[in-house]
Amino acid sequence: MFLLSAGKNLSGRTGIPENSRKIQEFLSTLQSKYDVIIYDTPSFSDGLEYILAMYGLDNIIMVVEANRFSGELIDTELASLKGKGITSLGTVLNKYHAKRS
């Protein structure tokens, strides 16, 4: 396993190149070395479709925060991704608190 952080390290630099051409070259290199690459990206409300298109991703596992978005909005986003050739491999419900009886 290899982990590359997009956040700033102590030197103030990230491991990910900053312009889109360099990002594409960098991701091509990663894709030639690894069978599976997992990207942790911002939420849809932060422009995720742009990020997915820029990275050239073909599959997604969506993590959905409980009670934050409607099921209808999630379905709409998944349909939009499918229309762009991005397949949903599943959905994870995050921050769900079950009521105790």
MDAnalysis code that builds the backbone (N, CA, C; Angstrom):
import MDAnalysis as mda
import numpy as np

u = mda.Universe.empty(303, n_residues=101, atom_resindex=np.repeat(np.arange(101), 3), trajectory=True)
u.add_TopologyAttr("name", ["N", "CA", "C"] * 101)
u.add_TopologyAttr("resid", np.arange(1, 102))
u.add_TopologyAttr("resname", ["MET", "PHE", "LEU", "LEU", "SER", "ALA", "GLY", "LYS", "ASN", "LEU", "SER", "GLY", "ARG", "THR", "GLY", "ILE", "PRO", "GLU", "ASN", "SER", "ARG", "LYS", "ILE", "GLN", "GLU", "PHE", "LEU", "SER", "THR", "LEU", "GLN", "SER", "LYS", "TYR", "ASP", "VAL", "ILE", "ILE", "TYR", "ASP", "THR", "PRO", "SER", "PHE", "SER", "ASP", "GLY", "LEU", "GLU", "TYR", "ILE", "LEU", "ALA", "MET", "TYR", "GLY", "LEU", "ASP", "ASN", "ILE", "ILE", "MET", "VAL", "VAL", "GLU", "ALA", "ASN", "ARG", "PHE", "SER", "GLY", "GLU", "LEU", "ILE", "ASP", "THR", "GLU", "LEU", "ALA", "SER", "LEU", "LYS", "GLY", "LYS", "GLY", "ILE", "THR", "SER", "LEU", "GLY", "THR", "VAL", "LEU", "ASN", "LYS", "TYR", "HIS", "ALA", "LYS", "ARG", "SER"])
u.atoms.positions = np.array([
    [0.843, -1.173, 0.000],
    [0.000, 0.000, 0.000],
    [0.888, 1.235, 0.000],
    [0.436, 2.245, -0.709],
    [1.155, 3.510, -0.811],
    [0.148, 4.623, -0.548],
    [0.486, 5.584, 0.296],
    [-0.412, 6.691, 0.617],
    [0.222, 7.996, 0.205],
    [-0.530, 8.792, -0.535],
    [-0.072, 10.112, -0.946],
    [-1.087, 11.124, -0.463],
    [-0.669, 12.000, 0.395],
    [-1.572, 12.984, 0.976],
    [-1.716, 14.197, 0.074],
    [-2.947, 14.717, -0.014],
    [-3.170, 15.962, -0.753],
    [-3.032, 17.160, 0.167],
    [-2.979, 16.925, 1.471],
    [-2.823, 18.012, 2.435],
    [-1.382, 18.470, 2.504],
    [-1.176, 19.609, 3.117],
    [0.180, 20.146, 3.225],
    [0.956, 19.409, 4.318],
    [2.231, 19.150, 4.043],
    [3.078, 18.553, 5.060],
    [3.811, 19.667, 5.803],
    [4.705, 19.316, 6.674],
    [5.385, 20.324, 7.489],
    [6.199, 21.311, 6.669],
    [6.651, 20.902, 5.500],
    [7.426, 21.813, 4.656],
    [6.517, 22.744, 3.851],
    [5.182, 22.536, 3.950],
    [4.243, 23.372, 3.215],
    [3.973, 22.896, 1.804],
    [4.526, 21.743, 1.410],
    [4.332, 21.211, 0.055],
    [3.416, 20.001, 0.103],
    [2.730, 19.762, -0.986],
    [1.912, 18.557, -1.094],
    [2.629, 17.565, -1.990],
    [2.157, 16.317, -1.987],
    [2.735, 15.317, -2.864],
    [2.122, 15.338, -4.251],
    [1.034, 16.078, -4.433],
    [0.317, 16.098, -5.704],
    [0.663, 17.355, -6.486],
    [1.001, 17.232, -7.763],
    [1.302, 18.413, -8.584],
    [0.114, 19.373, -8.636],
    [0.398, 20.643, -8.903],
    [-0.646, 21.658, -8.815],
    [-1.359, 21.984, -10.116],
    [-0.782, 21.745, -11.295],
    [-1.532, 22.077, -12.516],
    [-2.076, 20.813, -13.176],
    [-3.137, 20.975, -13.967],
    [-3.870, 19.815, -14.472],
    [-3.039, 18.926, -15.400],
    [-2.150, 19.493, -16.210],
    [-1.311, 18.662, -17.086],
    [-0.411, 17.771, -16.241],
    [0.205, 18.348, -15.220],
    [1.074, 17.554, -14.350],
    [0.274, 16.522, -13.568],
    [-0.950, 16.884, -13.178],
    [-1.798, 15.919, -12.474],
    [-2.084, 14.732, -13.385],
    [-2.448, 14.985, -14.645],
    [-2.731, 13.903, -15.588],
    [-1.513, 12.996, -15.777],
    [-0.334, 13.583, -15.919],
    [0.892, 12.790, -16.067],
    [1.149, 11.961, -14.814],
    [0.982, 12.592, -13.670],
    [1.202, 11.923, -12.394],
    [0.237, 10.749, -12.227],
    [-1.048, 10.967, -12.529],
    [-2.042, 9.909, -12.382],
    [-1.818, 8.781, -13.375],
    [-1.359, 9.093, -14.567],
    [-1.021, 8.047, -15.544],
    [0.098, 7.162, -15.011],
    [1.072, 7.783, -14.369],
    [2.168, 7.023, -13.760],
    [1.636, 6.103, -12.669],
    [0.769, 6.633, -11.804],
    [0.188, 5.806, -10.743],
    [-0.611, 4.648, -11.325],
    [-1.427, 4.933, -12.357],
    [-2.272, 3.906, -12.949],
    [-1.460, 2.804, -13.617],
    [-0.264, 3.117, -14.070],
    [0.575, 2.084, -14.676],
    [1.249, 1.208, -13.621],
    [1.324, 1.688, -12.376],
    [2.006, 0.944, -11.315],
    [1.069, 0.169, -10.394],
    [-0.199, 0.607, -10.277],
    [-1.105, 0.018, -9.295],
    [-2.390, -0.467, -9.951],
    [-2.923, -1.575, -9.436],
    [-4.186, -2.117, -9.942],
    [-5.384, -1.297, -9.465],
    [-5.336, -0.860, -8.213],
    [-6.437, -0.102, -7.615],
    [-5.869, 1.151, -6.979],
    [-6.483, 2.286, -7.287],
    [-6.083, 3.562, -6.696],
    [-7.326, 4.161, -6.061],
    [-7.225, 4.545, -4.800],
    [-8.353, 5.139, -4.089],
    [-8.056, 6.611, -3.856],
    [-8.978, 7.468, -4.316],
    [-8.853, 8.912, -4.122],
    [-9.890, 9.341, -3.098],
    [-9.471, 10.078, -2.106],
    [-10.401, 10.671, -1.151],
    [-10.639, 12.096, -1.632],
    [-11.856, 12.383, -2.086],
    [-12.147, 13.675, -2.708],
    [-13.152, 14.473, -1.883],
    [-13.285, 15.753, -2.182],
    [-14.295, 16.573, -1.506],
    [-15.707, 16.116, -1.875],
    [-16.697, 16.696, -1.227],
    [-18.086, 16.330, -1.493],
    [-18.565, 16.908, -2.823],
    [-19.717, 16.411, -3.289],
    [-20.306, 16.931, -4.522],
    [-20.540, 18.425, -4.430],
    [-20.895, 18.895, -3.246],
    [-21.168, 20.327, -3.091],
    [-19.917, 21.163, -3.317],
    [-18.745, 20.522, -3.311],
    [-17.481, 21.222, -3.565],
    [-16.996, 21.045, -5.000],
    [-17.866, 20.564, -5.894],
    [-17.488, 20.429, -7.300],
    [-16.813, 19.113, -7.627],
    [-17.285, 18.026, -7.042],
    [-16.654, 16.724, -7.232],
    [-16.640, 16.276, -8.688],
    [-17.684, 16.567, -9.452],
    [-17.716, 16.114, -10.850],
    [-16.513, 16.632, -11.625],
    [-16.120, 17.870, -11.375],
    [-14.940, 18.437, -12.031],
    [-13.701, 17.638, -11.647],
    [-13.574, 17.332, -10.371],
    [-12.406, 16.592, -9.884],
    [-12.363, 15.199, -10.508],
    [-13.507, 14.513, -10.534],
    [-13.554, 13.168, -11.120],
    [-13.172, 13.194, -12.589],
    [-13.683, 14.177, -13.316],
    [-13.349, 14.291, -14.738],
    [-11.871, 14.595, -14.920],
    [-11.331, 15.475, -14.078],
    [-9.926, 15.856, -14.183],
    [-9.027, 14.644, -13.906],
    [-9.398, 13.821, -12.938],
    [-8.591, 12.659, -12.588],
    [-8.799, 11.496, -13.551],
    [-9.850, 11.540, -14.374],
    [-10.110, 10.461, -15.317],
    [-10.561, 9.180, -14.638],
    [-11.335, 9.306, -13.574],
    [-11.780, 8.130, -12.830],
    [-12.908, 7.422, -13.559],
    [-12.992, 6.104, -13.363],
    [-14.048, 5.356, -14.028],
    [-14.996, 4.663, -13.061],
    [-14.656, 4.589, -11.777],
    [-15.504, 3.978, -10.752],
    [-15.520, 4.863, -9.516],
    [-16.597, 4.737, -8.724],
    [-16.704, 5.527, -7.509],
    [-17.390, 4.705, -6.421],
    [-16.923, 4.864, -5.198],
    [-17.642, 4.406, -4.012],
    [-18.014, 5.685, -3.278],
    [-19.308, 5.957, -3.214],
    [-19.762, 7.214, -2.623],
    [-19.956, 7.052, -1.117],
    [-19.395, 7.970, -0.347],
    [-19.608, 8.024, 1.096],
    [-20.594, 9.157, 1.345],
    [-21.734, 8.823, 1.960],
    [-22.810, 9.788, 2.169],
    [-23.008, 10.013, 3.661],
    [-22.946, 11.275, 4.081],
    [-23.183, 11.618, 5.483],
    [-24.681, 11.539, 5.770],
    [-25.047, 10.806, 6.820],
    [-26.454, 10.636, 7.182],
    [-27.127, 11.985, 7.409],
    [-28.342, 12.112, 6.896],
    [-29.185, 13.302, 7.085],
    [-28.627, 14.580, 6.480],
    [-27.655, 14.482, 5.585],
    [-27.107, 15.690, 4.970],
    [-27.721, 15.958, 3.596],
    [-27.908, 14.916, 2.797],
    [-28.459, 15.060, 1.452],
    [-29.667, 14.140, 1.299],
    [-30.609, 14.552, 0.478],
    [-31.789, 13.717, 0.232],
    [-31.414, 12.543, -0.673],
    [-32.194, 11.477, -0.568],
    [-31.986, 10.332, -1.446],
    [-32.149, 10.711, -2.905],
    [-33.064, 11.645, -3.167],
    [-33.296, 12.106, -4.537],
    [-32.052, 12.790, -5.104],
    [-31.400, 13.633, -4.303],
    [-30.181, 14.313, -4.760],
    [-29.066, 13.302, -5.018],
    [-28.932, 12.328, -4.141],
    [-27.904, 11.299, -4.315],
    [-28.163, 10.518, -5.604],
    [-29.433, 10.135, -5.843],
    [-29.785, 9.432, -7.083],
    [-29.467, 10.279, -8.314],
    [-29.758, 11.580, -8.229],
    [-29.476, 12.491, -9.344],
    [-27.981, 12.554, -9.627],
    [-27.174, 12.667, -8.575],
    [-25.717, 12.728, -8.745],
    [-25.179, 11.426, -9.327],
    [-25.686, 10.288, -8.844],
    [-25.233, 8.996, -9.371],
    [-25.614, 8.843, -10.843],
    [-26.812, 9.301, -11.217],
    [-27.234, 9.243, -12.624],
    [-26.348, 10.134, -13.485],
    [-25.991, 11.302, -12.962],
    [-25.108, 12.215, -13.691],
    [-23.741, 11.578, -13.913],
    [-23.217, 10.933, -12.880],
    [-21.924, 10.255, -13.005],
    [-22.003, 9.117, -14.019],
    [-23.093, 8.344, -13.962],
    [-23.275, 7.238, -14.911],
    [-23.288, 7.760, -16.344],
    [-23.918, 8.917, -16.551],
    [-23.951, 9.533, -17.869],
    [-22.578, 9.949, -18.361],
    [-21.640, 10.126, -17.439],
    [-20.265, 10.492, -17.787],
    [-19.349, 9.267, -17.828],
    [-19.950, 8.066, -17.727],
    [-19.165, 6.839, -17.811],
    [-18.515, 6.416, -16.510],
    [-18.952, 6.991, -15.381],
    [-18.392, 6.635, -14.075],
    [-19.375, 5.697, -13.383],
    [-18.924, 4.495, -13.055],
    [-19.761, 3.467, -12.455],
    [-19.702, 3.542, -10.938],
    [-20.864, 3.440, -10.294],
    [-20.916, 3.387, -8.833],
    [-20.703, 1.944, -8.388],
    [-19.704, 1.731, -7.539],
    [-19.439, 0.395, -7.002],
    [-20.182, 0.162, -5.696],
    [-20.774, 1.224, -5.150],
    [-21.524, 1.105, -3.906],
    [-21.574, 2.431, -3.171],
    [-22.318, 2.424, -2.069],
    [-22.478, 3.620, -1.250],
    [-22.265, 3.250, 0.205],
    [-21.570, 4.115, 0.938],
    [-21.326, 3.926, 2.365],
    [-22.059, 5.032, 3.111],
    [-22.871, 4.668, 4.111],
    [-23.558, 5.650, 4.940],
    [-22.663, 5.973, 6.127],
    [-22.352, 7.244, 6.284],
    [-21.403, 7.709, 7.292],
    [-22.133, 8.549, 8.344],
    [-21.663, 8.505, 9.570],
    [-22.175, 9.319, 10.684],
    [-23.647, 9.052, 10.991],
    [-24.058, 7.800, 10.866],
    [-25.432, 7.413, 11.191],
    [-25.491, 7.001, 12.652],
    [-26.452, 7.529, 13.366],
    [-26.626, 7.186, 14.782],
    [-27.978, 6.502, 14.945],
    [-27.945, 5.203, 15.200],
    [-29.176, 4.434, 15.366],
    [-29.823, 4.780, 16.701],
    [-31.148, 4.847, 16.694],
    [-31.879, 5.099, 17.939],
    [-31.958, 3.800, 18.717],
    [-31.732, 3.907, 20.005],
    [-31.825, 2.715, 20.859],
    [-33.246, 2.573, 21.375],
    [-33.707, 1.325, 21.457],
    [-35.077, 1.120, 21.939],
    [-35.122, 0.690, 23.381],
])
